[in-house]
Protein backbone atom coordinates (compact mmCIF):
# COMPACT_ATOMS: atom_id res chain seq x y z
CA UNK A 1 0.00 0.00 0.00
CA UNK A 2 1.17 3.52 -0.63
CA UNK A 3 0.17 7.10 0.03
CA UNK A 4 0.24 9.95 -2.41
CA UNK A 5 0.73 13.56 -1.35
CA UNK A 6 -2.94 14.23 -0.56
CA UNK A 7 -4.45 13.46 2.85
CA UNK A 8 -6.82 10.54 2.86
CA UNK A 9 -5.83 9.14 -0.55
CA UNK A 10 -4.10 5.94 0.42
CA UNK A 11 -4.19 3.51 -2.46
CA UNK A 12 -4.36 -0.24 -2.31
CA UNK A 13 -1.71 -2.15 -4.20
CA UNK A 14 -4.26 -3.15 -6.84
CA UNK A 15 -4.88 0.55 -7.62
CA UNK A 16 -8.26 1.09 -5.97
CA UNK A 17 -8.32 4.19 -3.73
CA UNK A 18 -8.45 3.11 -0.08
CA UNK A 19 -11.35 4.23 2.04
CA UNK A 20 -9.63 5.75 5.06
CA UNK A 21 -12.71 5.34 7.26
CA UNK A 22 -12.58 1.56 6.86
CA UNK A 23 -8.98 1.45 8.09
CA UNK A 24 -9.89 3.60 11.10
CA UNK A 25 -12.96 1.54 12.00
CA UNK A 26 -11.04 -1.71 11.54
CA UNK A 27 -8.21 -0.50 13.78
CA UNK A 28 -10.70 0.64 16.42
CA UNK A 29 -12.42 -2.75 16.32
CA UNK A 30 -9.07 -4.51 16.65
CA UNK A 31 -8.41 -2.61 19.89
CA UNK A 32 -11.74 -3.70 21.35
CA UNK A 33 -11.27 -7.31 20.26
CA UNK A 34 -7.90 -7.48 22.01
CA UNK A 35 -9.37 -6.00 25.17
CA UNK A 36 -12.13 -8.63 25.17
CA UNK A 37 -9.73 -11.50 24.38
CA UNK A 38 -6.85 -11.01 26.81
CA UNK A 39 -8.37 -13.07 29.62
CA UNK A 40 -9.90 -15.80 27.39
CA UNK A 41 -6.59 -16.28 25.59
CA UNK A 42 -4.86 -16.94 28.91
CA UNK A 43 -7.72 -19.04 30.31
CA UNK A 44 -7.01 -22.07 28.12
CA UNK A 45 -6.42 -25.07 30.35
CA UNK A 46 -7.18 -23.05 33.49
CA UNK A 47 -10.00 -24.06 35.79
CA UNK A 48 -12.12 -20.95 36.17
CA UNK A 49 -13.18 -19.98 39.66
CA UNK A 50 -16.00 -17.49 39.28
CA UNK A 51 -15.98 -14.83 41.95
CA UNK A 52 -18.35 -11.94 42.52
CA UNK A 53 -18.56 -9.55 39.58
CA UNK A 54 -16.79 -6.25 40.13
CA UNK A 55 -18.00 -2.90 38.86
CA UNK A 56 -15.20 -2.82 36.30
CA UNK A 57 -16.09 -6.28 35.01
CA UNK A 58 -19.74 -5.24 34.73
CA UNK A 59 -18.77 -2.25 32.58
CA UNK A 60 -16.58 -4.49 30.43
CA UNK A 61 -19.58 -6.74 29.91
CA UNK A 62 -21.72 -3.81 28.85
CA UNK A 63 -19.26 -1.90 26.66
CA UNK A 64 -16.67 -4.40 25.39
CA UNK A 65 -17.72 -8.05 25.30
CA UNK A 66 -19.20 -9.03 21.92
CA UNK A 67 -19.29 -5.36 20.87
CA UNK A 68 -16.39 -5.40 18.41
CA UNK A 69 -16.63 -8.71 16.56
CA UNK A 70 -19.83 -7.51 14.83
CA UNK A 71 -17.81 -4.60 13.40
CA UNK A 72 -15.05 -6.94 12.26
CA UNK A 73 -17.60 -9.31 10.69
CA UNK A 74 -19.32 -6.50 8.81
CA UNK A 75 -15.96 -5.25 7.52
CA UNK A 76 -15.04 -8.76 6.35
CA UNK A 77 -18.10 -8.79 4.12
CA UNK A 78 -17.23 -5.30 2.89
CA UNK A 79 -13.65 -6.27 2.09
CA UNK A 80 -14.76 -9.44 0.32
CA UNK A 81 -17.04 -7.53 -2.05
CA UNK A 82 -14.46 -4.79 -2.67
CA UNK A 83 -11.94 -7.46 -3.65
CA UNK A 84 -14.50 -9.13 -5.91
CA UNK A 85 -14.99 -5.83 -7.74
CA UNK A 86 -11.24 -5.48 -8.20
CA UNK A 87 -10.76 -9.11 -9.23
CA UNK A 88 -13.59 -8.92 -11.77
CA UNK A 89 -11.62 -6.25 -13.65
CA UNK A 90 -8.30 -8.07 -13.49
CA UNK A 91 -8.91 -11.82 -13.47
CA UNK A 92 -10.71 -14.15 -15.86
CA UNK A 93 -12.08 -16.23 -12.96
CA UNK A 94 -12.48 -13.86 -9.99
CA UNK A 95 -14.39 -16.35 -7.84
CA UNK A 96 -11.51 -18.81 -8.07
CA UNK A 97 -9.27 -16.08 -6.70
CA UNK A 98 -11.67 -15.51 -3.80
CA UNK A 99 -11.86 -19.25 -3.17
CA UNK A 100 -8.07 -19.36 -2.84
CA UNK A 101 -8.18 -16.40 -0.48
CA UNK A 102 -10.68 -18.09 1.83
CA UNK A 103 -8.83 -21.42 1.79
CA UNK A 104 -5.58 -19.69 2.76
CA UNK A 105 -7.40 -17.88 5.57
CA UNK A 106 -8.77 -21.23 6.73
CA UNK A 107 -5.26 -22.66 6.87
CA UNK A 108 -3.99 -19.65 8.84
CA UNK A 109 -6.94 -19.91 11.23
CA UNK A 110 -6.44 -23.63 11.83
CA UNK A 111 -2.77 -23.10 12.68
CA UNK A 112 -3.70 -20.27 15.02
CA UNK A 113 -6.43 -22.37 16.62
CA UNK A 114 -4.45 -25.53 17.26
CA UNK A 115 -1.08 -23.97 18.02
CA UNK A 116 -2.00 -20.86 20.02
CA UNK A 117 -5.65 -20.35 20.95
CA UNK A 118 -8.82 -22.38 20.48
CA UNK A 119 -10.89 -19.18 20.39
CA UNK A 120 -9.61 -18.25 16.91
CA UNK A 121 -12.19 -16.42 14.77
CA UNK A 122 -10.42 -16.71 11.41
CA UNK A 123 -11.46 -20.33 10.95
CA UNK A 124 -15.11 -19.42 11.44
CA UNK A 125 -14.77 -16.51 9.04
CA UNK A 126 -13.19 -18.71 6.37
CA UNK A 127 -15.82 -21.46 6.67
CA UNK A 128 -18.73 -19.01 6.65
CA UNK A 129 -17.11 -17.21 3.74
CA UNK A 130 -16.92 -20.45 1.77
CA UNK A 131 -20.49 -21.51 2.61
CA UNK A 132 -22.26 -18.13 2.51
CA UNK A 133 -20.23 -15.25 1.06
CA UNK A 134 -18.83 -16.97 -2.00
CA UNK A 135 -22.18 -18.46 -3.14
CA UNK A 136 -23.86 -15.08 -2.54
CA UNK A 137 -21.79 -13.55 -5.35
CA UNK A 138 -24.17 -15.23 -7.83
CA UNK A 139 -27.20 -13.53 -6.21
CA UNK A 140 -28.56 -10.07 -7.07
CA UNK A 141 -27.83 -7.43 -4.48
CA UNK A 142 -31.46 -7.18 -3.33
CA UNK A 143 -31.43 -10.90 -2.53
CA UNK A 144 -28.17 -10.53 -0.56
CA UNK A 145 -29.65 -7.65 1.45
CA UNK A 146 -32.85 -9.57 2.15
CA UNK A 147 -30.97 -12.71 3.14
CA UNK A 148 -28.73 -10.66 5.45
CA UNK A 149 -31.76 -9.19 7.25
CA UNK A 150 -33.41 -12.62 7.51
CA UNK A 151 -30.31 -14.32 8.91
CA UNK A 152 -29.66 -11.59 11.49
CA UNK A 153 -33.29 -11.56 12.64
CA UNK A 154 -33.44 -15.35 12.82
CA UNK A 155 -30.22 -15.51 14.82
CA UNK A 156 -31.57 -13.04 17.38
CA UNK A 157 -34.98 -14.69 17.63
CA UNK A 158 -33.51 -18.16 18.12
CA UNK A 159 -30.92 -16.88 20.60
CA UNK A 160 -28.02 -18.37 18.72
CA UNK A 161 -25.49 -15.95 20.19
CA UNK A 162 -22.81 -13.98 18.39
CA UNK A 163 -21.38 -16.64 16.10
CA UNK A 164 -24.82 -17.28 14.61
CA UNK A 165 -24.83 -13.63 13.52
CA UNK A 166 -21.66 -13.90 11.43
CA UNK A 167 -23.31 -15.08 8.16
CA UNK A 168 -25.86 -12.26 8.28
CA UNK A 169 -23.23 -9.64 9.08
CA UNK A 170 -21.03 -10.87 6.24
CA UNK A 171 -23.92 -10.52 3.82
CA UNK A 172 -24.87 -7.12 5.24
CA UNK A 173 -21.34 -5.85 4.60
CA UNK A 174 -21.47 -7.27 1.09
CA UNK A 175 -24.86 -5.67 0.41
CA UNK A 176 -23.70 -2.27 1.66
CA UNK A 177 -20.77 -2.46 -0.74
CA UNK A 178 -22.86 -3.58 -3.70
CA UNK A 179 -25.36 -0.76 -3.13
CA UNK A 180 -22.53 1.80 -3.12
CA UNK A 181 -22.95 2.77 0.54
CA UNK A 182 -19.31 2.05 1.36
CA UNK A 183 -18.06 4.25 -1.48
CA UNK A 184 -20.12 7.13 -0.01
CA UNK A 185 -19.31 6.40 3.62
CA UNK A 186 -17.22 9.56 4.15
CA UNK A 187 -19.45 12.01 2.30
CA UNK A 188 -22.14 12.58 4.90
CA UNK A 189 -22.35 13.65 8.52
CA UNK A 190 -26.12 13.73 8.90
CA UNK A 191 -26.70 10.06 8.05
CA UNK A 192 -24.33 8.59 10.70
CA UNK A 193 -25.60 11.15 13.25
CA UNK A 194 -29.24 10.18 12.73
CA UNK A 195 -28.50 6.46 12.48
CA UNK A 196 -26.26 6.60 15.56
CA UNK A 197 -28.98 8.32 17.61
CA UNK A 198 -31.55 5.74 16.54
CA UNK A 199 -29.21 2.88 17.43
CA UNK A 200 -28.32 4.51 20.77
CA UNK A 201 -32.01 4.87 21.60
CA UNK A 202 -32.44 1.17 20.92
CA UNK A 203 -29.29 0.16 22.77
CA UNK A 204 -30.11 2.03 26.00
CA UNK A 205 -33.03 -0.17 27.19
CA UNK A 206 -31.29 -3.36 26.02
CA UNK A 207 -28.14 -2.47 27.97
CA UNK A 208 -30.24 -1.60 31.02
CA UNK A 209 -31.96 -4.97 30.73
CA UNK A 210 -28.62 -6.74 30.33
CA UNK A 211 -27.22 -4.94 33.40
CA UNK A 212 -29.99 -6.48 35.50
CA UNK A 213 -29.55 -9.99 34.11
CA UNK A 214 -27.12 -12.82 34.72
CA UNK A 215 -25.35 -15.08 32.26
CA UNK A 216 -27.50 -18.08 33.22
CA UNK A 217 -30.82 -16.28 32.80
CA UNK A 218 -33.13 -17.30 29.94
CA UNK A 219 -32.60 -15.11 26.92
CA UNK A 220 -29.27 -13.72 28.12
CA UNK A 221 -27.50 -14.75 24.91
CA UNK A 222 -30.15 -12.87 22.92
CA UNK A 223 -29.57 -9.80 25.08
CA UNK A 224 -25.82 -9.97 24.58
CA UNK A 225 -26.10 -10.43 20.83
CA UNK A 226 -28.71 -7.69 20.43
CA UNK A 227 -26.83 -5.26 22.63
CA UNK A 228 -23.62 -6.09 20.78
CA UNK A 229 -25.15 -5.29 17.40
CA UNK A 230 -26.72 -2.04 18.55
CA UNK A 231 -23.67 -0.78 20.41
CA UNK A 232 -21.34 -1.79 17.57
CA UNK A 233 -23.49 0.32 15.27
CA UNK A 234 -23.26 3.26 17.68
CA UNK A 235 -19.48 2.95 17.81
CA UNK A 236 -19.18 2.91 14.01
CA UNK A 237 -21.51 5.88 13.56
CA UNK A 238 -19.64 7.85 16.23
CA UNK A 239 -16.34 7.22 14.46
CA UNK A 240 -17.77 8.25 11.09
CA UNK A 241 -19.04 11.49 12.62
CA UNK A 242 -15.71 12.20 14.32
CA UNK A 243 -13.92 11.60 11.03
CA UNK A 244 -15.82 14.60 9.66
CA UNK A 245 -14.35 16.84 12.38
CA UNK A 246 -10.86 18.25 13.08
CA UNK A 247 -10.18 15.01 14.98
CA UNK A 248 -9.82 13.14 11.69
CA UNK A 249 -5.99 13.36 11.47
CA UNK A 250 -5.61 12.12 15.04
CA UNK A 251 -8.02 9.21 14.49
CA UNK A 252 -6.20 8.21 11.30
CA UNK A 253 -2.84 8.41 13.04
CA UNK A 254 -3.97 6.25 15.97
CA UNK A 255 -6.19 3.64 14.33
CA UNK A 256 -5.39 3.40 10.60
CA UNK A 257 -1.95 1.71 10.97
CA UNK A 258 -3.51 -0.95 13.20
CA UNK A 259 -6.37 -1.43 10.75
CA UNK A 260 -4.16 -1.67 7.68
CA UNK A 261 -2.23 -4.52 9.34
CA UNK A 262 -5.25 -6.13 11.01
CA UNK A 263 -4.37 -9.75 10.17
CA UNK A 264 -0.78 -9.40 11.35
CA UNK A 265 -1.83 -7.58 14.50
CA UNK A 266 -4.68 -9.98 15.33
CA UNK A 267 -2.37 -12.98 15.22
CA UNK A 268 0.62 -11.39 16.97
CA UNK A 269 -1.72 -10.12 19.70
CA UNK A 270 -2.27 -13.73 20.77
CA UNK A 271 1.46 -14.25 21.22
CA UNK A 272 1.86 -10.99 23.13
CA UNK A 273 -1.16 -11.69 25.35
CA UNK A 274 0.16 -15.15 26.18
CA UNK A 275 3.57 -13.67 27.01
CA UNK A 276 1.94 -11.10 29.29
CA UNK A 277 -0.05 -13.83 31.02
CA UNK A 278 3.09 -15.88 31.56
CA UNK A 279 4.81 -12.90 33.18
CA UNK A 280 1.86 -12.09 35.43
CA UNK A 281 1.02 -15.65 36.43
CA UNK A 282 -2.09 -16.64 38.34
CA UNK A 283 -5.53 -17.38 36.92
CA UNK A 284 -6.66 -14.71 34.44
CA UNK A 285 -10.05 -14.52 36.15
CA UNK A 286 -8.29 -12.94 39.12
CA UNK A 287 -6.85 -10.08 37.07
CA UNK A 288 -8.42 -6.71 37.71
CA UNK A 289 -9.89 -4.65 34.90
CA UNK A 290 -7.02 -2.22 35.41
CA UNK A 291 -4.54 -5.03 34.78
CA UNK A 292 -6.36 -6.06 31.59
CA UNK A 293 -6.43 -2.46 30.38
CA UNK A 294 -2.70 -2.05 31.03
CA UNK A 295 -1.87 -5.27 29.15
CA UNK A 296 -3.99 -4.11 26.22
CA UNK A 297 -2.38 -0.67 26.26
CA UNK A 298 1.15 -2.10 26.19
CA UNK A 299 0.34 -4.54 23.37
CA UNK A 300 -1.50 -1.95 21.28
CA UNK A 301 1.24 0.62 21.75
CA UNK A 302 3.85 -1.89 20.57
CA UNK A 303 1.68 -2.86 17.60
CA UNK A 304 0.99 0.76 16.69
CA UNK A 305 4.71 1.56 16.67
CA UNK A 306 5.49 -1.56 14.66
CA UNK A 307 2.68 -0.91 12.17
CA UNK A 308 3.50 2.76 11.71
CA UNK A 309 7.19 2.15 11.10
CA UNK A 310 6.54 -0.87 8.86
CA UNK A 311 4.04 0.95 6.62
CA UNK A 312 6.50 3.78 6.00
CA UNK A 313 8.62 1.35 4.01
CA UNK A 314 6.21 -1.36 2.88
CA UNK A 315 2.85 -1.40 1.13
CA UNK A 316 1.23 -4.00 3.42
CA UNK A 317 1.83 -5.84 6.65
CA UNK A 318 3.89 -9.04 6.30
CA UNK A 319 1.00 -11.46 6.67
CA UNK A 320 -1.27 -9.28 4.52
CA UNK A 321 1.41 -9.37 1.82
CA UNK A 322 1.71 -13.17 1.99
CA UNK A 323 -2.09 -13.51 1.95
CA UNK A 324 -2.28 -11.31 -1.12
CA UNK A 325 0.47 -13.33 -2.81
CA UNK A 326 -1.48 -16.55 -2.19
CA UNK A 327 -4.73 -14.91 -3.33
CA UNK A 328 -3.45 -13.62 -6.67
CA UNK A 329 -0.95 -16.47 -7.20
CA UNK A 330 1.78 -13.99 -8.02
CA UNK A 331 4.26 -12.08 -5.94
CA UNK A 332 3.01 -8.52 -5.30
CA UNK A 333 5.38 -5.59 -4.85
CA UNK A 334 6.38 -5.10 -1.23
CA UNK A 335 8.30 -1.87 -0.80
CA UNK A 336 6.84 1.58 -1.07
CA UNK A 337 8.30 3.17 -4.24
C-alpha positions in Angstrom: 0.0 0.0 0.0 1.2 3.5 -0.6 0.2 7.1 0.0 0.2 9.9 -2.4 0.7 13.6 -1.4 -2.9 14.2 -0.6 -4.4 13.5 2.9 -6.8 10.5 2.9 -5.8 9.1 -0.5 -4.1 5.9 0.4 -4.2 3.5 -2.5 -4.4 -0.2 -2.3 -1.7 -2.1 -4.2 -4.3 -3.2 -6.8 -4.9 0.5 -7.6 -8.3 1.1 -6.0 -8.3 4.2 -3.7 -8.4 3.1 -0.1 -11.3 4.2 2.0 -9.6 5.7 5.1 -12.7 5.3 7.3 -12.6 1.6 6.9 -9.0 1.4 8.1 -9.9 3.6 11.1 -13.0 1.5 12.0 -11.0 -1.7 11.5 -8.2 -0.5 13.8 -10.7 0.6 16.4 -12.4 -2.8 16.3 -9.1 -4.5 16.6 -8.4 -2.6 19.9 -11.7 -3.7 21.3 -11.3 -7.3 20.3 -7.9 -7.5 22.0 -9.4 -6.0 25.2 -12.1 -8.6 25.2 -9.7 -11.5 24.4 -6.8 -11.0 26.8 -8.4 -13.1 29.6 -9.9 -15.8 27.4 -6.6 -16.3 25.6 -4.9 -16.9 28.9 -7.7 -19.0 30.3 -7.0 -22.1 28.1 -6.4 -25.1 30.4 -7.2 -23.1 33.5 -10.0 -24.1 35.8 -12.1 -20.9 36.2 -13.2 -20.0 39.7 -16.0 -17.5 39.3 -16.0 -14.8 42.0 -18.4 -11.9 42.5 -18.6 -9.6 39.6 -16.8 -6.3 40.1 -18.0 -2.9 38.9 -15.2 -2.8 36.3 -16.1 -6.3 35.0 -19.7 -5.2 34.7 -18.8 -2.3 32.6 -16.6 -4.5 30.4 -19.6 -6.7 29.9 -21.7 -3.8 28.8 -19.3 -1.9 26.7 -16.7 -4.4 25.4 -17.7 -8.1 25.3 -19.2 -9.0 21.9 -19.3 -5.4 20.9 -16.4 -5.4 18.4 -16.6 -8.7 16.6 -19.8 -7.5 14.8 -17.8 -4.6 13.4 -15.1 -6.9 12.3 -17.6 -9.3 10.7 -19.3 -6.5 8.8 -16.0 -5.3 7.5 -15.0 -8.8 6.4 -18.1 -8.8 4.1 -17.2 -5.3 2.9 -13.6 -6.3 2.1 -14.8 -9.4 0.3 -17.0 -7.5 -2.1 -14.5 -4.8 -2.7 -11.9 -7.5 -3.6 -14.5 -9.1 -5.9 -15.0 -5.8 -7.7 -11.2 -5.5 -8.2 -10.8 -9.1 -9.2 -13.6 -8.9 -11.8 -11.6 -6.2 -13.7 -8.3 -8.1 -13.5 -8.9 -11.8 -13.5 -10.7 -14.1 -15.9 -12.1 -16.2 -13.0 -12.5 -13.9 -10.0 -14.4 -16.4 -7.8 -11.5 -18.8 -8.1 -9.3 -16.1 -6.7 -11.7 -15.5 -3.8 -11.9 -19.3 -3.2 -8.1 -19.4 -2.8 -8.2 -16.4 -0.5 -10.7 -18.1 1.8 -8.8 -21.4 1.8 -5.6 -19.7 2.8 -7.4 -17.9 5.6 -8.8 -21.2 6.7 -5.3 -22.7 6.9 -4.0 -19.7 8.8 -6.9 -19.9 11.2 -6.4 -23.6 11.8 -2.8 -23.1 12.7 -3.7 -20.3 15.0 -6.4 -22.4 16.6 -4.5 -25.5 17.3 -1.1 -24.0 18.0 -2.0 -20.9 20.0 -5.6 -20.4 20.9 -8.8 -22.4 20.5 -10.9 -19.2 20.4 -9.6 -18.3 16.9 -12.2 -16.4 14.8 -10.4 -16.7 11.4 -11.5 -20.3 10.9 -15.1 -19.4 11.4 -14.8 -16.5 9.0 -13.2 -18.7 6.4 -15.8 -21.5 6.7 -18.7 -19.0 6.7 -17.1 -17.2 3.7 -16.9 -20.5 1.8 -20.5 -21.5 2.6 -22.3 -18.1 2.5 -20.2 -15.3 1.1 -18.8 -17.0 -2.0 -22.2 -18.5 -3.1 -23.9 -15.1 -2.5 -21.8 -13.6 -5.3 -24.2 -15.2 -7.8 -27.2 -13.5 -6.2 -28.6 -10.1 -7.1 -27.8 -7.4 -4.5 -31.5 -7.2 -3.3 -31.4 -10.9 -2.5 -28.2 -10.5 -0.6 -29.6 -7.7 1.5 -32.8 -9.6 2.2 -31.0 -12.7 3.1 -28.7 -10.7 5.5 -31.8 -9.2 7.2 -33.4 -12.6 7.5 -30.3 -14.3 8.9 -29.7 -11.6 11.5 -33.3 -11.6 12.6 -33.4 -15.3 12.8 -30.2 -15.5 14.8 -31.6 -13.0 17.4 -35.0 -14.7 17.6 -33.5 -18.2 18.1 -30.9 -16.9 20.6 -28.0 -18.4 18.7 -25.5 -15.9 20.2 -22.8 -14.0 18.4 -21.4 -16.6 16.1 -24.8 -17.3 14.6 -24.8 -13.6 13.5 -21.7 -13.9 11.4 -23.3 -15.1 8.2 -25.9 -12.3 8.3 -23.2 -9.6 9.1 -21.0 -10.9 6.2 -23.9 -10.5 3.8 -24.9 -7.1 5.2 -21.3 -5.8 4.6 -21.5 -7.3 1.1 -24.9 -5.7 0.4 -23.7 -2.3 1.7 -20.8 -2.5 -0.7 -22.9 -3.6 -3.7 -25.4 -0.8 -3.1 -22.5 1.8 -3.1 -23.0 2.8 0.5 -19.3 2.1 1.4 -18.1 4.2 -1.5 -20.1 7.1 0.0 -19.3 6.4 3.6 -17.2 9.6 4.2 -19.4 12.0 2.3 -22.1 12.6 4.9 -22.4 13.6 8.5 -26.1 13.7 8.9 -26.7 10.1 8.0 -24.3 8.6 10.7 -25.6 11.1 13.3 -29.2 10.2 12.7 -28.5 6.5 12.5 -26.3 6.6 15.6 -29.0 8.3 17.6 -31.5 5.7 16.5 -29.2 2.9 17.4 -28.3 4.5 20.8 -32.0 4.9 21.6 -32.4 1.2 20.9 -29.3 0.2 22.8 -30.1 2.0 26.0 -33.0 -0.2 27.2 -31.3 -3.4 26.0 -28.1 -2.5 28.0 -30.2 -1.6 31.0 -32.0 -5.0 30.7 -28.6 -6.7 30.3 -27.2 -4.9 33.4 -30.0 -6.5 35.5 -29.6 -10.0 34.1 -27.1 -12.8 34.7 -25.4 -15.1 32.3 -27.5 -18.1 33.2 -30.8 -16.3 32.8 -33.1 -17.3 29.9 -32.6 -15.1 26.9 -29.3 -13.7 28.1 -27.5 -14.8 24.9 -30.2 -12.9 22.9 -29.6 -9.8 25.1 -25.8 -10.0 24.6 -26.1 -10.4 20.8 -28.7 -7.7 20.4 -26.8 -5.3 22.6 -23.6 -6.1 20.8 -25.1 -5.3 17.4 -26.7 -2.0 18.6 -23.7 -0.8 20.4 -21.3 -1.8 17.6 -23.5 0.3 15.3 -23.3 3.3 17.7 -19.5 2.9 17.8 -19.2 2.9 14.0 -21.5 5.9 13.6 -19.6 7.9 16.2 -16.3 7.2 14.5 -17.8 8.2 11.1 -19.0 11.5 12.6 -15.7 12.2 14.3 -13.9 11.6 11.0 -15.8 14.6 9.7 -14.4 16.8 12.4 -10.9 18.3 13.1 -10.2 15.0 15.0 -9.8 13.1 11.7 -6.0 13.4 11.5 -5.6 12.1 15.0 -8.0 9.2 14.5 -6.2 8.2 11.3 -2.8 8.4 13.0 -4.0 6.3 16.0 -6.2 3.6 14.3 -5.4 3.4 10.6 -2.0 1.7 11.0 -3.5 -1.0 13.2 -6.4 -1.4 10.7 -4.2 -1.7 7.7 -2.2 -4.5 9.3 -5.3 -6.1 11.0 -4.4 -9.8 10.2 -0.8 -9.4 11.3 -1.8 -7.6 14.5 -4.7 -10.0 15.3 -2.4 -13.0 15.2 0.6 -11.4 17.0 -1.7 -10.1 19.7 -2.3 -13.7 20.8 1.5 -14.3 21.2 1.9 -11.0 23.1 -1.2 -11.7 25.3 0.2 -15.2 26.2 3.6 -13.7 27.0 1.9 -11.1 29.3 0.0 -13.8 31.0 3.1 -15.9 31.6 4.8 -12.9 33.2 1.9 -12.1 35.4 1.0 -15.6 36.4 -2.1 -16.6 38.3 -5.5 -17.4 36.9 -6.7 -14.7 34.4 -10.0 -14.5 36.2 -8.3 -12.9 39.1 -6.8 -10.1 37.1 -8.4 -6.7 37.7 -9.9 -4.7 34.9 -7.0 -2.2 35.4 -4.5 -5.0 34.8 -6.4 -6.1 31.6 -6.4 -2.5 30.4 -2.7 -2.1 31.0 -1.9 -5.3 29.2 -4.0 -4.1 26.2 -2.4 -0.7 26.3 1.1 -2.1 26.2 0.3 -4.5 23.4 -1.5 -1.9 21.3 1.2 0.6 21.8 3.8 -1.9 20.6 1.7 -2.9 17.6 1.0 0.8 16.7 4.7 1.6 16.7 5.5 -1.6 14.7 2.7 -0.9 12.2 3.5 2.8 11.7 7.2 2.1 11.1 6.5 -0.9 8.9 4.0 1.0 6.6 6.5 3.8 6.0 8.6 1.3 4.0 6.2 -1.4 2.9 2.9 -1.4 1.1 1.2 -4.0 3.4 1.8 -5.8 6.6 3.9 -9.0 6.3 1.0 -11.5 6.7 -1.3 -9.3 4.5 1.4 -9.4 1.8 1.7 -13.2 2.0 -2.1 -13.5 1.9 -2.3 -11.3 -1.1 0.5 -13.3 -2.8 -1.5 -16.5 -2.2 -4.7 -14.9 -3.3 -3.5 -13.6 -6.7 -0.9 -16.5 -7.2 1.8 -14.0 -8.0 4.3 -12.1 -5.9 3.0 -8.5 -5.3 5.4 -5.6 -4.8 6.4 -5.1 -1.2 8.3 -1.9 -0.8 6.8 1.6 -1.1 8.3 3.2 -4.2 
